[in-house]
Amino acid sequence: MTANGRTVDLLVEAFDLNQRRKFELKNADGEVIVDLYFKPITRADRKKAQSLAGTDEALDISTQMLCQMAELEDGARAFAPADAAKLQRQLPETVLNELELFLFGVGEEADIEEAKND
């Protein structure tokens, strides 16, 4: 116990899970198609995505996480869990990768090569 309370409570209070980051999804011409918003990922979010994916396959889990976490400006979910398969089948992988890398914060503070080495 610390002088200010329990350590777990201090940690939880130090991080705002309601802060959102904005991602502008653009088409090949550079026009914004939709703005997507993402709150910080928790371990519980990751476990839920893994459960919904029904596999340990990282690509399936990451797309399920995208469907679970992406929001529209008004806070509504951008995707349903069932959209994961359609996104994987009908969206160019480069676009899906870009979205998922943003979701996981890769490239913001570390470059992709560093992430591959972790």
MIKOL-529792 format. One record per atom (N, C-alpha, C): residue number from 1; x, z, y. Coordinates in nm, 2 decimals. Example, Ala and Ser with C-alpha at 12.3 -4.5 7.8 and 13.67 -1.06 7.14 Angstrom:
residues 2
pos,u,w,v
1,1.32,0.78,-0.57
1,1.23,0.78,-0.45
1,1.32,0.78,-0.33
2,1.28,0.71,-0.22
2,1.37,0.71,-0.11
2,1.29,0.79,0.00
end
This chain:
residues 118
pos,u,w,v
1,0.08,0.00,-0.12
1,0.00,0.00,0.00
1,0.09,0.00,0.12
2,0.06,-0.08,0.22
2,0.14,-0.09,0.34
2,0.07,0.00,0.45
3,0.13,0.02,0.56
3,0.08,0.11,0.66
3,-0.05,0.05,0.72
4,-0.07,-0.08,0.71
4,-0.19,-0.14,0.77
4,-0.30,-0.17,0.66
5,-0.28,-0.14,0.54
5,-0.38,-0.17,0.44
5,-0.31,-0.22,0.31
6,-0.40,-0.27,0.22
6,-0.35,-0.33,0.10
6,-0.28,-0.46,0.12
7,-0.18,-0.49,0.05
7,-0.10,-0.61,0.07
7,-0.19,-0.73,0.04
8,-0.27,-0.73,-0.06
8,-0.36,-0.84,-0.09
8,-0.45,-0.87,0.03
9,-0.50,-0.77,0.09
9,-0.59,-0.79,0.21
9,-0.52,-0.85,0.33
10,-0.39,-0.80,0.35
10,-0.31,-0.86,0.46
10,-0.28,-1.00,0.44
11,-0.25,-1.04,0.31
11,-0.23,-1.18,0.28
11,-0.35,-1.27,0.30
12,-0.46,-1.23,0.25
12,-0.59,-1.30,0.26
12,-0.63,-1.32,0.41
13,-0.61,-1.22,0.48
13,-0.65,-1.22,0.63
13,-0.56,-1.31,0.71
14,-0.43,-1.33,0.66
14,-0.33,-1.41,0.73
14,-0.36,-1.56,0.73
15,-0.44,-1.61,0.64
15,-0.46,-1.75,0.62
15,-0.61,-1.79,0.64
16,-0.63,-1.88,0.72
16,-0.77,-1.93,0.75
16,-0.80,-2.05,0.66
17,-0.89,-2.03,0.56
17,-0.93,-2.13,0.47
17,-1.03,-2.23,0.53
18,-1.07,-2.20,0.65
18,-1.17,-2.29,0.71
18,-1.11,-2.40,0.80
19,-0.97,-2.39,0.83
19,-0.91,-2.49,0.91
19,-0.91,-2.62,0.83
20,-0.94,-2.73,0.89
20,-0.94,-2.86,0.82
20,-0.84,-2.95,0.89
21,-0.78,-3.04,0.80
21,-0.70,-3.15,0.84
21,-0.77,-3.28,0.83
22,-0.75,-3.36,0.93
22,-0.83,-3.49,0.93
22,-0.74,-3.61,0.88
23,-0.80,-3.69,0.80
23,-0.74,-3.81,0.75
23,-0.82,-3.93,0.78
24,-0.76,-4.03,0.86
24,-0.83,-4.15,0.89
24,-0.80,-4.25,0.78
25,-0.91,-4.29,0.71
25,-0.89,-4.39,0.60
25,-0.91,-4.53,0.67
26,-0.81,-4.61,0.66
26,-0.82,-4.74,0.73
26,-0.82,-4.85,0.62
27,-0.88,-4.97,0.66
27,-0.88,-5.08,0.57
27,-0.75,-5.16,0.60
28,-0.74,-5.27,0.53
28,-0.61,-5.35,0.54
28,-0.58,-5.41,0.68
29,-0.69,-5.42,0.76
29,-0.67,-5.46,0.90
29,-0.64,-5.35,1.00
30,-0.63,-5.22,0.95
30,-0.60,-5.11,1.03
30,-0.72,-5.05,1.10
31,-0.84,-5.09,1.06
31,-0.96,-5.03,1.12
31,-1.00,-4.91,1.04
32,-1.04,-4.80,1.11
32,-1.08,-4.68,1.05
32,-1.22,-4.70,0.98
33,-1.22,-4.68,0.85
33,-1.34,-4.69,0.77
33,-1.42,-4.56,0.78
34,-1.35,-4.45,0.76
34,-1.41,-4.32,0.75
34,-1.30,-4.21,0.78
35,-1.35,-4.10,0.84
35,-1.26,-3.99,0.86
35,-1.30,-3.89,0.75
36,-1.20,-3.84,0.68
36,-1.21,-3.74,0.58
36,-1.14,-3.61,0.63
37,-1.20,-3.50,0.59
37,-1.15,-3.37,0.63
37,-1.12,-3.28,0.51
38,-1.01,-3.21,0.51
38,-0.97,-3.13,0.40
38,-0.93,-2.98,0.44
39,-0.99,-2.89,0.37
39,-0.95,-2.75,0.39
39,-0.83,-2.72,0.30
40,-0.77,-2.61,0.32
40,-0.65,-2.57,0.23
40,-0.70,-2.56,0.08
41,-0.62,-2.60,-0.01
41,-0.65,-2.59,-0.15
41,-0.62,-2.45,-0.20
42,-0.71,-2.39,-0.28
42,-0.68,-2.26,-0.34
42,-0.65,-2.28,-0.49
43,-0.60,-2.18,-0.55
43,-0.58,-2.19,-0.70
43,-0.71,-2.21,-0.77
44,-0.81,-2.14,-0.72
44,-0.95,-2.16,-0.78
44,-1.00,-2.30,-0.77
45,-0.97,-2.37,-0.66
45,-1.01,-2.51,-0.64
45,-0.94,-2.59,-0.75
46,-0.81,-2.57,-0.77
46,-0.73,-2.64,-0.87
46,-0.78,-2.62,-1.01
47,-0.82,-2.50,-1.04
47,-0.87,-2.47,-1.17
47,-1.00,-2.53,-1.20
48,-1.09,-2.53,-1.09
48,-1.22,-2.60,-1.10
48,-1.20,-2.75,-1.12
49,-1.11,-2.81,-1.05
49,-1.09,-2.96,-1.06
49,-1.04,-2.99,-1.20
50,-0.95,-2.90,-1.26
50,-0.90,-2.93,-1.39
50,-1.01,-2.91,-1.49
51,-1.10,-2.82,-1.48
51,-1.21,-2.80,-1.57
51,-1.31,-2.92,-1.56
52,-1.34,-2.97,-1.44
52,-1.43,-3.08,-1.42
52,-1.37,-3.21,-1.48
53,-1.23,-3.22,-1.47
53,-1.17,-3.34,-1.52
53,-1.17,-3.34,-1.67
54,-1.17,-3.22,-1.73
54,-1.17,-3.21,-1.88
54,-1.04,-3.26,-1.95
55,-0.93,-3.25,-1.87
55,-0.81,-3.30,-1.93
55,-0.69,-3.23,-1.85
56,-0.57,-3.24,-1.91
56,-0.45,-3.19,-1.83
56,-0.38,-3.31,-1.76
57,-0.44,-3.43,-1.77
57,-0.38,-3.55,-1.71
57,-0.38,-3.53,-1.56
58,-0.26,-3.53,-1.50
58,-0.25,-3.51,-1.35
58,-0.32,-3.61,-1.27
59,-0.33,-3.73,-1.30
59,-0.40,-3.83,-1.22
59,-0.55,-3.80,-1.22
60,-0.60,-3.77,-1.33
60,-0.75,-3.73,-1.34
60,-0.78,-3.61,-1.26
61,-0.69,-3.51,-1.27
61,-0.71,-3.38,-1.20
61,-0.70,-3.41,-1.05
62,-0.60,-3.48,-1.00
62,-0.59,-3.51,-0.86
62,-0.71,-3.58,-0.80
63,-0.76,-3.68,-0.87
63,-0.88,-3.75,-0.82
63,-1.00,-3.66,-0.82
64,-1.01,-3.58,-0.92
64,-1.12,-3.48,-0.93
64,-1.11,-3.38,-0.81
65,-0.99,-3.34,-0.78
65,-0.96,-3.25,-0.67
65,-1.00,-3.32,-0.54
66,-0.97,-3.45,-0.52
66,-1.01,-3.53,-0.40
66,-1.16,-3.52,-0.39
67,-1.23,-3.55,-0.50
67,-1.38,-3.55,-0.49
67,-1.44,-3.41,-0.46
68,-1.37,-3.31,-0.50
68,-1.41,-3.18,-0.48
68,-1.38,-3.13,-0.33
69,-1.27,-3.17,-0.28
69,-1.23,-3.12,-0.15
69,-1.26,-3.20,-0.02
70,-1.28,-3.33,-0.04
70,-1.30,-3.42,0.08
70,-1.43,-3.39,0.14
71,-1.43,-3.38,0.27
71,-1.55,-3.35,0.35
71,-1.57,-3.46,0.46
72,-1.69,-3.48,0.50
72,-1.72,-3.56,0.62
72,-1.71,-3.47,0.74
73,-1.72,-3.52,0.86
73,-1.70,-3.45,0.98
73,-1.80,-3.33,0.99
74,-1.92,-3.35,0.94
74,-2.02,-3.24,0.95
74,-2.01,-3.14,0.84
75,-1.91,-3.15,0.75
75,-1.88,-3.05,0.65
75,-1.95,-3.09,0.51
76,-2.02,-3.19,0.51
76,-2.09,-3.24,0.39
76,-1.98,-3.30,0.29
77,-2.00,-3.28,0.17
77,-1.90,-3.34,0.07
77,-1.90,-3.49,0.08
78,-1.78,-3.55,0.08
78,-1.77,-3.69,0.09
78,-1.80,-3.76,-0.04
79,-1.77,-3.69,-0.15
79,-1.78,-3.75,-0.28
79,-1.85,-3.65,-0.38
80,-1.91,-3.71,-0.48
80,-1.97,-3.63,-0.59
80,-1.86,-3.62,-0.70
81,-1.86,-3.52,-0.79
81,-1.76,-3.52,-0.90
81,-1.76,-3.65,-0.98
82,-1.88,-3.71,-1.00
82,-1.89,-3.83,-1.08
82,-1.82,-3.95,-1.01
83,-1.79,-3.94,-0.88
83,-1.73,-4.05,-0.81
83,-1.58,-4.07,-0.85
84,-1.52,-3.97,-0.92
84,-1.38,-3.98,-0.96
84,-1.35,-4.11,-1.04
85,-1.43,-4.14,-1.14
85,-1.41,-4.25,-1.22
85,-1.42,-4.38,-1.14
86,-1.52,-4.39,-1.06
86,-1.54,-4.51,-0.97
86,-1.42,-4.53,-0.88
87,-1.37,-4.42,-0.82
87,-1.26,-4.43,-0.73
87,-1.13,-4.48,-0.81
88,-1.12,-4.43,-0.93
88,-1.00,-4.47,-1.01
88,-1.01,-4.62,-1.05
89,-1.13,-4.67,-1.08
89,-1.15,-4.80,-1.13
89,-1.15,-4.91,-1.02
90,-1.21,-4.87,-0.90
90,-1.24,-4.97,-0.80
90,-1.17,-4.96,-0.67
91,-1.08,-4.86,-0.66
91,-1.01,-4.85,-0.53
91,-0.86,-4.88,-0.56
92,-0.79,-4.96,-0.47
92,-0.65,-4.98,-0.50
92,-0.58,-4.85,-0.52
93,-0.49,-4.85,-0.61
93,-0.41,-4.72,-0.64
93,-0.33,-4.68,-0.52
94,-0.28,-4.77,-0.44
94,-0.21,-4.73,-0.32
94,-0.30,-4.65,-0.22
95,-0.42,-4.68,-0.21
95,-0.52,-4.61,-0.12
95,-0.55,-4.47,-0.18
96,-0.57,-4.47,-0.31
96,-0.60,-4.34,-0.38
96,-0.48,-4.25,-0.37
97,-0.36,-4.31,-0.39
97,-0.24,-4.23,-0.38
97,-0.22,-4.17,-0.24
98,-0.25,-4.25,-0.14
98,-0.24,-4.21,0.00
98,-0.33,-4.09,0.03
99,-0.45,-4.10,-0.01
99,-0.55,-4.00,0.01
99,-0.51,-3.87,-0.06
100,-0.47,-3.88,-0.19
100,-0.43,-3.76,-0.27
100,-0.31,-3.70,-0.22
101,-0.21,-3.78,-0.17
101,-0.09,-3.72,-0.11
101,-0.12,-3.64,0.01
102,-0.21,-3.69,0.09
102,-0.25,-3.62,0.21
102,-0.32,-3.49,0.17
103,-0.41,-3.50,0.07
103,-0.48,-3.38,0.03
103,-0.39,-3.27,-0.01
104,-0.28,-3.31,-0.09
104,-0.19,-3.21,-0.13
104,-0.08,-3.18,-0.03
105,-0.08,-3.24,0.08
105,0.02,-3.21,0.19
105,0.15,-3.27,0.17
106,0.16,-3.36,0.08
106,0.29,-3.43,0.05
106,0.32,-3.53,0.16
107,0.44,-3.52,0.22
107,0.48,-3.61,0.32
107,0.46,-3.55,0.46
108,0.39,-3.44,0.47
108,0.37,-3.38,0.60
108,0.50,-3.30,0.64
109,0.54,-3.22,0.54
109,0.66,-3.13,0.57
109,0.78,-3.17,0.48
110,0.75,-3.24,0.37
110,0.85,-3.28,0.28
110,0.83,-3.43,0.25
111,0.93,-3.50,0.22
111,0.91,-3.64,0.18
111,0.87,-3.66,0.03
112,0.82,-3.77,0.00
112,0.78,-3.80,-0.14
112,0.89,-3.78,-0.24
113,1.01,-3.82,-0.21
113,1.12,-3.81,-0.30
113,1.15,-3.66,-0.33
114,1.14,-3.57,-0.23
114,1.15,-3.43,-0.26
114,1.05,-3.38,-0.36
115,0.93,-3.42,-0.34
115,0.82,-3.38,-0.42
115,0.84,-3.43,-0.57
116,0.89,-3.54,-0.59
116,0.92,-3.59,-0.72
116,1.02,-3.51,-0.79
117,1.11,-3.45,-0.72
117,1.22,-3.37,-0.78
117,1.18,-3.23,-0.81
118,1.07,-3.19,-0.76
118,1.02,-3.05,-0.78
118,0.96,-3.04,-0.92
end
